Structures are given as C-alpha cells and as structure tokens.
Amino acid sequence: MGQLRAGRAGSEAVRGGFQIERAANGRYQWQLKAPNGRIVAVSSPVFETMAEVSRAVEQLRGEAAELTARITHVRDGIGWIWVVPGSRGLAEARSSRAYERYATCQNAFRRFVALLERQAERQAESQAERRAQAESQAERRAGAQASESQAPEPRASRASRASRERSPIERALGDG
C-alpha cells in the first residue's frame, strides 16, 4: 500500500510498501517490498526510534528523482550490489541482494527509484483524499449546525408551548 508498517522479525509477509522491523537489540530498520512481496531494498543504518525511521523514509521518498547509486562488486562471492550514499558518505539504502550482472544491478536500482516515486505519489494522493474528507466533514458539520439553528421547533415543543399559551377565553372557561 505504500504506508509504513511496523512489524517484528518473523512477522507475516507484507506485500508492497515499507515495512519497519525491530531487531533483537531494540533498534529499527526498514525494508521496501515490491507489490509481489519481494524485498527490493533495506536500510543500511539502524535507527533508535520509529520517528527516525519515518523521517528517513520520507526523505528517501522526497529525493527519489535525484537519488544516485554506487554499484560495487561484492568482495565475498559473485555479484553486484547498489548502495545509495547519504549526506555524510554513509549508506542510506542498499539492495537486498547481490545481482549476478552489473546491468541487472543497475536495472534493480532503477526499479527501486520507480517504486519510491510511486510510493510518494500514492502518499500524496492519500493525503489529498484525507484533506478532502476532512473538509467535507467540516462542511457537513457546519451545515448541520446552521440547519439546527434555523430548523422549525419540534412538534412536542410547539404542543407544550401551545398548552402553556391558552387564549383568554380558554383560560376563562378553564378556571370556572
């Protein structure tokens, strides 16, 4: 769905979107999953709080179009990985696995960026929907309050008021 989901290591599989997991040491990491459920990328750093993870994810979403990757050969074994360097030279995100070919690794990074951009678009759409719903609810409340102040008196109130406000003839006949 493109939302942040908190989970624990070993929790059920989440299909598509960011998933936040808490490690045994109490720190947090995120994973980005494709709609088919495959893990596309993982966070390189670990975070102390959920708020830090959320900020890092939002920053990645915001910078998706400008992201660049450093593609390197894996030292121990065969394959290539991509890494998104951060502002201080530390990695912000990395591929979840090694790729046999350099070109396949490049394409995997492009898919990661495209997935981030879709995530950002979906988030913007859902925020716009929530704003529109909030505005329509506010309009309905304002309309309901306005109609209550202009609404005719309920029948029971009119009847009770009518019984209290008898004509002088009715009062004369009733008193006698």
Legacy VTK file of the C-alpha trace (Angstrom):
# vtk DataFile Version 3.0
C-alpha trace
ASCII
DATASET POLYDATA
POINTS 176 float
0.000 0.000 0.000
2.832 2.384 0.372
2.426 3.043 4.044
4.798 2.474 6.862
4.008 -0.741 8.624
5.629 -1.721 11.847
6.395 -5.344 12.389
8.673 -7.736 14.168
11.264 -10.038 12.764
9.449 -13.131 11.607
6.078 -11.403 11.219
3.735 -12.274 8.377
4.729 -11.125 4.922
3.606 -7.644 3.926
3.054 -7.164 0.224
4.231 -3.845 -1.167
5.388 -0.786 0.717
7.708 -0.021 3.567
7.895 -2.379 6.494
9.675 -1.450 9.713
11.152 -4.189 11.825
12.601 -4.079 15.286
15.756 -6.114 15.774
16.593 -8.094 18.876
18.817 -5.228 20.070
15.787 -2.884 20.093
16.803 -0.844 17.072
14.750 -0.381 13.916
15.354 -0.994 10.200
13.098 -0.636 7.177
12.555 -2.815 4.135
10.893 -1.767 0.905
8.832 -4.510 -0.665
7.532 -4.650 -4.204
3.829 -5.391 -4.784
4.770 -9.030 -5.426
6.195 -9.224 -1.878
9.876 -9.363 -2.849
12.224 -7.235 -0.759
13.723 -4.600 -3.055
15.835 -2.561 -0.632
16.805 -2.347 3.015
18.038 0.453 5.215
21.757 0.438 5.787
21.704 2.295 9.085
19.764 1.184 12.118
17.564 3.686 13.932
16.918 4.236 17.620
13.250 5.258 17.283
10.288 4.806 14.937
10.293 8.578 14.360
13.844 8.401 12.981
12.832 5.608 10.606
9.801 7.574 9.423
11.932 10.660 8.751
14.467 8.600 6.787
11.716 7.004 4.669
10.081 10.374 3.967
13.446 11.830 2.992
14.049 8.963 0.547
10.584 9.409 -0.958
11.162 13.134 -1.357
14.546 12.698 -3.005
13.623 9.719 -5.207
14.139 11.509 -8.532
17.612 12.770 -7.547
18.954 9.572 -5.968
22.147 8.083 -7.306
23.676 4.732 -6.530
27.154 3.427 -6.163
27.346 -0.026 -7.722
30.098 -2.203 -6.350
31.237 -5.768 -6.704
30.693 -7.956 -3.679
34.007 -8.885 -2.081
32.980 -12.272 -0.752
31.324 -14.053 -3.621
29.934 -13.351 -7.005
27.711 -10.408 -7.714
26.986 -6.707 -7.677
25.082 -4.566 -5.181
23.850 -0.978 -5.293
24.171 1.458 -2.398
22.624 4.922 -2.026
25.214 7.120 -0.314
23.960 9.578 2.281
24.990 13.125 3.003
27.922 12.122 5.220
29.095 9.346 2.935
27.274 6.675 4.937
24.872 4.448 3.064
21.157 5.300 3.364
19.812 2.297 1.474
21.160 -0.751 -0.281
19.985 -3.578 -2.458
18.557 -6.507 -0.572
20.654 -8.999 -2.501
23.585 -9.321 -4.880
22.989 -9.452 -8.640
24.959 -11.663 -10.982
25.336 -8.995 -13.675
26.217 -5.325 -13.446
23.387 -4.354 -15.822
20.853 -6.308 -13.752
22.003 -4.414 -10.669
21.562 -1.097 -12.496
18.027 -2.083 -13.509
17.236 -3.136 -9.945
18.246 0.327 -8.729
16.032 1.939 -11.394
13.112 -0.211 -10.225
13.813 0.876 -6.633
13.652 4.548 -7.639
10.439 3.965 -9.633
8.883 2.190 -6.638
9.869 5.095 -4.357
8.296 7.579 -6.772
5.061 5.555 -6.868
5.107 5.430 -3.073
5.450 9.226 -2.937
2.597 9.677 -5.454
0.312 7.341 -3.520
1.135 9.109 -0.292
0.325 12.494 -1.842
-2.958 11.114 -3.213
-3.968 9.634 0.129
-3.119 12.899 1.913
-5.247 14.817 -0.607
-8.108 12.343 -0.059
-7.846 12.708 3.721
-7.856 16.519 3.380
-10.906 16.391 1.115
-12.716 14.063 3.541
-11.881 16.334 6.476
-13.124 19.376 4.561
-16.374 17.678 3.569
-16.937 16.536 7.163
-16.341 20.093 8.376
-18.785 21.410 5.768
-21.395 18.838 6.822
-20.954 19.764 10.484
-21.236 23.468 9.690
-24.331 22.796 7.567
-25.895 20.681 10.292
-25.262 23.382 12.908
-26.717 26.040 10.625
-29.812 23.958 9.903
-30.291 23.256 13.629
-30.330 26.980 14.389
-32.846 27.618 11.571
-34.874 24.447 11.986
-38.543 24.700 12.970
-39.376 23.801 16.523
-40.065 20.136 17.083
-43.773 19.236 17.393
-43.561 18.332 21.043
-42.178 21.762 21.847
-44.916 23.507 19.854
-47.607 21.444 21.570
-46.270 22.090 25.042
-45.910 25.784 24.300
-49.462 25.867 22.881
-50.812 24.300 26.076
-48.999 26.922 28.150
-50.230 29.792 25.962
-54.025 29.447 26.076
-56.270 32.123 24.800
-58.082 34.363 27.292
-61.386 32.593 26.529
-59.846 29.164 27.194
-58.410 30.452 30.423
-61.764 31.862 31.484
-63.572 28.632 30.664
-60.862 26.511 32.264
-60.821 28.481 35.506
-64.539 28.214 36.034
LINES 1 177
176 0 1 2 3 4 5 6 7 8 9 10 11 12 13 14 15 16 17 18 19 20 21 22 23 24 25 26 27 28 29 30 31 32 33 34 35 36 37 38 39 40 41 42 43 44 45 46 47 48 49 50 51 52 53 54 55 56 57 58 59 60 61 62 63 64 65 66 67 68 69 70 71 72 73 74 75 76 77 78 79 80 81 82 83 84 85 86 87 88 89 90 91 92 93 94 95 96 97 98 99 100 101 102 103 104 105 106 107 108 109 110 111 112 113 114 115 116 117 118 119 120 121 122 123 124 125 126 127 128 129 130 131 132 133 134 135 136 137 138 139 140 141 142 143 144 145 146 147 148 149 150 151 152 153 154 155 156 157 158 159 160 161 162 163 164 165 166 167 168 169 170 171 172 173 174 175
